[in-house]
Amino acid sequence: MSLYILDYGAGNVQSLANSLTRLGYAFEWISTPDDFHKASSIVFPGVGAFHTAVEHLRARALWDPLRQYIQSGKPYFGICVGLQVLFQSSAESPGSIGLGIIPSPIQRFDDTSKAVPHMGWNTAQLFPSEPSSSSSSITSPSNHYYFVHSFRAPYDPEKYPEAASWAHATTQYGQEVFISVVRRGNVFGTQYHPEKSGQAGLDVLREWLDQTDVQRTAAPPTNPIPRPPQPRDGLTKRVIACMDVRSNDAGDLVVTKGDQYDVREKPNQGCPSSTALTQETAGTVRNLGKPVVLAERYAASGADELALLNITSFRRSPLHDQPMIAVVRAAAARVFVPLTIGGGITDSVDPDGTHRPALEVAGAYFRAGADKVSIGSDAVRAVERLRANSNVLDGTSAIETIARAYGNQAVVVSIDPRRAFVDPGYTGPHAGEIVRGGPGDGEDADKAWWYQCTVSGGREARDLSVVELAQGAEKLGAGELLVNSIDRDGTGRGFDHALLSLVRRAVRIPVVASSGAGSAAHFVDVFRETGVEAALAAGIFHREEVRIEDVKRALADAGISTRAS
């Protein structure tokens, strides 16, 4: 088999290459139109925006050869946008026309009652197999697969009967049922990312590649049947392991964790069995392990996502100062769940005067194997400019440029607010966001406050509230918010529910809870009480005070949907 990967020039296609390598398959890259004639099977891992895929394929003279290849009857596997380009058009890019092989449009999810993008682990419900079908099931209804998209192909046998005949499986998000797997003739495609779906996704890739030519080129059409939405969808709550990565004094990258953002060891906080060693390590960067080793451990333990946040101060540039890209590349080759990378995703200038746009930095991380990039302080400044410009977008911020090229699902904004205390009778500009303490707030139980945003790792406060920042980031194009709490960080008292509920109500994109987890029960509480889509922890996982398996078990026992470890 001459297996080729179609890379149109954007997004994380390296993860698919890593998956095929892990499975033992050799492959080549489509780089010229002539390569289509050499290929006996093609996988198109479309990562990014619909219009970006179409424009890049056309610019490289690959669009028509791709259509001709599919029409020739040779096996084709499209992933995410690689599936969506098979349709006529997409609401994501009204001016871009798809291949039109499947006669229906791609539409946006309704965000009035749920967060969009649809982000996380969901199920795929197969159609009953035809007795005469030579194809195997190729995907299991008991597994969860990783989805990350804002646009979908509706499953509607009455309105789009021909498109429904292509559906091999459907998925429900909220009360919307969409086509999540297509299979007909030589075409197979998944809206989810098998290369990011752990062992279940690797099994999908292996099964398709191991099939005979007849199985991969002669799948019969589906007999469409009604698929009314069920009371609950299959989307799980996500548990994320976060690794703060920093250079130690020797210049090596290590995973660290600080209390209130201080990551250096203090006297008597080193090795408790050795006073000499304790004094020797005082003042050094706290070393909790190597990034790639911990990433592998957490993925094997059932983490739904991993976050690698580079908190090193860049002396030259994000692309050259530290070997973070090498860490990302190594992690992506070993773990097959989503990776979020943060640190230095901003416009910068090298010492030699070379301008490095944030889009270039993000692109380097995506090519290394990252799925999402996290933007922190730069997002605060971008929202401040947006508000000063009467909420009119100018298209220049890192959030906007990256989201335009890769889709908003690729951009996470990390928020670092702290409590700003006010008099109980406060009537100032943030009066609508005032929170009043309760029994669980300790010494703050009788106080009132609003949440003030900060930059530079919490060291500098800005006159911007958490709601203003969250809504501004959403308007600029962020697809997810990571909400930290400076007040709860390192306390082990649980997540700040008041903060998270405030943000969850203010936006229509997914929200990740961070800071304060000290037990598995805290994850149960935050999902029950705030409605966030994901929760993140760092130190308790690094020190093995709480294991990811413990969190998953607690969620399952509480009746909260979670992916099995």
N, C-alpha and C positions, 0 to 999 in steps of 0.2 A: 504494500500500500504506500502510495506517495502522498503523505499527509502534509498539508500546508496550513499555516495560520495566516489569516488576513489581518494585517495591522494597518489601519488607515492613518496612523500618526498621532493618536491622542489616547489618553487614558491608560489604565493599568492592564496591559496585555501580558506583562511578564508573569503574572500569577497563573495564567493558563499555560504558558510555556513551562513553568515550574511543575504544574500538575501533570502534564504529559510526560515530563522527564521522570517524575516520581513513579508514574505508572509504567515506565519503560518503553515509551514510544518515541521514535525518531521523527523529526519534522523539519520542514523548511519554512521560510517566510515568503509570503507573496510580496514581491518588491516591484515587479513590472507586469504589464498586461500579458506578456508571454508566459508568465509562471502559471496562469490558469490552465494552459494546455498541458502542463506537466503534472498537474495535481489530479489524483484520483479521489481525494477527499479533502474538504476544506472546512475549517472551523473559523467562524468570524466572531471574536470576542468584543462586541461593540460596547465599549465603555465610554460614556460621555453623552453629549447632547445629540439629538437627532440631526439637527442642521449641520453640526460639526462633522458628523459621519458622512453625510451626503456630500457636503462641500469638499471634504478632503478626498473622498473617493473620486469625485469628478475631476478635481484638480490634478490628481495623479493618473488620470485616464484609466481608472479601475472600475468605474461604474458599469459601463456597458459590458466589459468582459465578465463582471460578476453576474449580471443578468443572464448572459449567454451560458455561463458555466451552470447556473441553476437550471436553466431550460434544457441543458444537454442531458439531464437525468443523472448526473453524478452526485454522490452524497454531499450534503451541505448541513452543517450544524451552526445555527446562529444563537448567540447568547446576548440577552438584554437588547441593546440597540441592534445587534445582529439579527434578532428576531423582529424588532419593530420595523426595520427598513423593508421587510417583506410586504408590509401593508401599503395602502395607497398614499396615506399622508399622516401627519402628526400635528396635533394641536400645539405641541411644543414649538413647532417651526412652521407656521402657516404657509410660508413661501417655498418650503422644500417638499418635493414630491418623492414618494417612496417608489420601490420597484413595482408595486401594484400586483404582485403575485397572489396575495390574499386580498380579496375585494372588500375592505372595510377600513375605516380610519382608526388611528390611535387617538384616544381622548384622555383628558386630565381627570384624575380622581377628584371627587367632590370632597372639599375640605371643611364643609360646614359642621360635620359631626365627628371628624377624626383628623389626626395629624397627617400631613402630606409633606414630604415623600412617604410612601409605604416603605418602611425601613425595618428590616429584621427578619426573623425566621418564621416562615409560614409553611403550610402544607399544600400539596397539589393533589386534587381529587381526579383520579383517572376515570375514563369512560369504560363501560363494559367492553371487553375484547370481542371482536367479531370472530366467530368460529373458524372462518376461512383465513384469518389473518396470520401471516407468517412472521409478524413482528412480536417481540416480547414486550413486557410491560414497561421496561426501561426506566421507570421511576416508581418509588414505593409510596403509597398513600400514608404509611405510618411514619415516614421521615419528615423532618423539617429542612427547608432549603432557604438560602439567604437571598432576600429580595431587597433592592434599593432603587426605587423609581417613583416618579410622580405621574407618569402617563402609562396607560394600559389599553389593551385591545378588549373591548367589551364582549362578553359572551351573551349574545342575543339572537337565538335561532329564528325569531320572528322577523326582526329587522334586518339581520345580516345572516341569512341561512347558509350562504356559500362559505362565509368565513367560519361559521360554526362547524362546518364539516372538516375543517382543518384542526379543530381543537382535539388534542390528545388528553389534556387535563385542564382543569380550571382551579382557581384559587379565589377565596373570598377575603376581602378586606373591608371592614365595616359591614355595610349592607350591599356592597358592590361585588359582583361576580365577574371575573375577567379570565381571559385565556392565558394560562401560564405555561402551557406546553403545546406546541403545534407539531403535527406529524402527518405527512401525506406524501406519497410518492417517495422522492429522494430527499425531501426536506424535513429536517428536525430542528426544533428551536425551543429554548427555554427563556422565560422572562427572568427567572432566578439565575444566580451565578453558581454553577456547579463547582467552579474552581475556588469558591469561597464558602462552600457548604460542607466543609469537613469531609468525613469518610463517606457520607451519603452522596455528596457531589462527585467525589472521585469515582464512586461506583457507577454513577450515571455516565460519566465519560468513558470508563472502561467498558461498560456494557455496549455502548454505541459503537465504539471502536472494534470490539470483539465480534460484532455481528457479521453475518455473511453479507455479500453484495446484495443478495435478494432482500434480505431483511432491511438493509439500509436504503434501498431504492424502490421498494414496491409496497410501501405501507398503504393500506386502503383508506379511503375517507371515513370520517367518523359519522355515525348515525346520530344526529343531534337530538338530545332530549332536554326537557326543562331542567334547569338548575336554579331553583329559587333560593334566595339567601337564607341561611340558617340563623337562629337567634344570636350565635356567637361565631366570630371568625376564628381562624387557627393561629393568628399572630401571637407569638410569645413575648414575654418581657425579657429584655436582654440584660445579662450580667457581664460587665466589662472590667477587665483587669488593666490598670494603668501603670505605666512605668515612666517615672521621671528620670530622664537620662542626662547625665552631666559628666563633664571631664573632671577627673580627680587631679590632684596636684602633680601627678606624673604624666598627665595628658591622656590617660585612658578613659574611655567612656564606661561608666558604671551606672547601675540603677540605684537611685538614692531616694530618700524620703525625709522631709523635715517636718517639724512642728511649727506651724505658723510661718512656713516658707524658709526656715533656717535649716540648711542641710548639713551643717558641720557638727561633728561630735563635740559634746561638752564633757567636762570632767565627770568621771563616775558613770558615763553613759556608754563606755566602750565595753570590753569583755569583763563581766563581773567577777570572773575567777582570777584575774590578774591585775593587781593595782598598778604594776609597772606598765603593762600593756595599755591599761586605761589612760594613764598619763601620756603615753606615747601617741595614742590615737586622738587625744583631745585636739580639736581644731581642724582635723582632717575631714574631708568630704565623706559622709556616711555611705558605706559601700554595702549594698544589700544583694549584690549579684550582678552577673553579666546579662545584658539585655536579651540576647538571642537565646541563652539558656533558659531564662525565666519565661520568655515568650513561648518556647516549646512546652514548658511545664504547664503553663496556664491553658494553652490550647488543648493539651492532652487531658486536662482536668475538666474540660467542658466550658471554658470561657466562650461567650458568644462573639466577643470582639476583643481586640487588643489595641491599646493606645500607647504610643511611644512619643513622649513629649520631651524635646531637647531643651533643657533649661540652662544650657551653657551660654555665657555672654560671648557673642561672636566678635572676635577681634579683627577678622579680615572680611569674611562673607559667609553666609549660610552654606554656600556651595563648596567652600574651600577650607574653612577654619577647622572643622572637625569631621571625622569619618562617619557621620550619621547616615549618609546615603548607603555606605557599605553595610551598616547595621541593618538598615531597612531591607536591602537586597538579600542579606543572609537570612533574616527572619522570614521574608516572603518565600524563600526556598524551602523552609522547614515547617511552616504552619499554613493551614488552608482555611483560615477564618479571616474576616475583615481586619485591616490594619489602618488605624488613624495615626497620622504623623503631624506633630506640631513643633514649632520653634523656628523662627527666622523666616516665616512665610510673609514677607513684606518687601517692598521696593527698597533696594540698598545700592550702595556704590562701593566697589572694591577699592583698595588702596591705590591701584593703578588708574583709577578713574572709570573703570568699566561699570556701566549701569546694569544692575541685575533686577529686572522686574519680578514682582511676586509670582507672576504667571510662569516665568522661567524656573523659579525655584520649585514651585508646585509641580511643574511638568517633570522635573528631574526626580522628584519623589515618586510620582505616579509611574514613571518608567522603571523605577527600581522595585516597585511592587506595592506601593501604598494605594489604598482605596479612597481615603479621605484625607484632607489636610485641615489642621486646626489653626485658627487665627485668633490671637488674643488682643494685645494692646493696640495693634493696628486697626482692629475692628472698632475700638472705642473712638479712635481719632477719625475714622471714616464716618461713624454715626454723628460725631460732633460736626463734621463738615456738612453732612446731609441736613442736619437741623439748621445750621447756619444758612443753608441754601434753600430754605423753605421746603424741605423734604423733596427737592427735585434731584433725581439721580444724574450724575455727570459721567458715569461709566468708567471712572478711573481707579476706583478702589480695588484692593486685592480681592475682596469678596466678589465684586462685579465681574472682574476680568476672568477669574478662575471659574465662576459659575457659568459665565457665558460660553466658555470653551468646553467645560467638562460636565456641566449640569449642576444645579444647586445641591443635589444629593452628595456631591464631592466636597462641600465646604461646611465645616463645623466652626462655629464661633464659641470660643471659650471665655466665659464671663467670671470675673473675680470681684464680687461685691462684698461689702462689709456693712454692718449696722451703723447708721448715723442717728444717734439718739436726739430726741427733741422733747420739748415740754408736752405734756398730755393734751394741752389745748392748741397745739400747733395748727396753723392755717396757711402755711407757706405753699410754695409751688408743688410740693410733693404730697400734699395733704391727702390726695386720693389713694396713696400707696402706703399709708401709715399702718404699721403692724403693732399690736399691743401684746406684750408678753403674757405668758400663761404659766401654769404649774411646771411645765417641762423646760422652762427657760432659765432655771436656776436663779442667779443673782439679777437677771434681767426680767424677772417675772412681773414686776410692777412698772416696767419702763415702756416707752413708745419709741419707735424708730422707723426710718425708711432705709432702703438698701442703696448705698452709694457705690458706684462703680470705681474701679481702680485700674491702674496700669503698672507695668514694670514689676510683675509678681506681687502685687498688693502694696508696693511701697509708696505709690503716689495716688492720692484720691482725686477724682474728677467730679465736677458738678453735673453729674449725669446719673439718673436713677436706673435701677436694673430693668424696669419696665421700658423706659425710653431706649435703653441699649438693645434689649431683646427685640422690640418692635422695629427699631431701626435696622438691626442686622437682618431681620426677616425681609424687610423691604429691599435691602441691598442685594439679597439673593442667597443668604445662608440657608442651608437645608436642615440644619440641626443645631441645637444649643447645648453646650456643656456648662452646667451651672455649678460653680464652686462656691464654697462659703468660707471666707477667711475666718469668721468667728468660730466655725465648727471644725476647721481643719485640724486633724491630729488629736481631737478630744475624745473620740470614741463614744460620744453621747448620742449618736444617730444623726441622720440627715436633717437639714433645716427645712421642715415641712412648710412653714409659712413662706419662706423664700421660694421654694419650688412651686407651691400652689399659685403664688402670685405670677410667676413666669408662665406656668402651664396655661393659666387663664388668658394670658396676654397675647399668645401667639398661636399659629396653626401649623407649626412645624414640630418635629419630635424634640423632646427635652430629655437630657441625661442628667440624673442627680449625681452630685459628687460632694465629697468632704463630710467626715463625721462618722462614717460607719464603724461600728465596733463589734457587731455581732451579726449572725445570719438573720436574726429577727428584725434587725433594722431594715433589711431589704424588703422583707414582707410588709413592714409598716409603711415604707415610702411608696410602694406600689399601691397599697390599699388606700392610702390617705391623700395622695397628691395626683395620681393619674399620669405620672411620668412614664415614658416608654422604656427607659433604661436606667440602670444605676451602676455606678463605678466605684471601685475601691482600689487602694494601692498598698499602703503600709501593712494592713492586716493580712493581706495575701502574701506579701513579701516575707513577713515574719512568721507566717503560717499560724497566726492566732485564730484566723478563720480560713477555711478552705473553700474553694469554689464549689466543690461537691457538697459542702455543708449548706451553702446558700441555695443551691438547686434543690436539695432535699427539703429544706424549710419551705421554699416556694411551693413545691409540689404538695407537701402536707397541708399547706394553707389553701390549696385549690387555685393557686395562681399559675397560669399557663407558662410553662418553661420548656426549653429544649433539653432533652435527656442528656446527661453528661456521658 
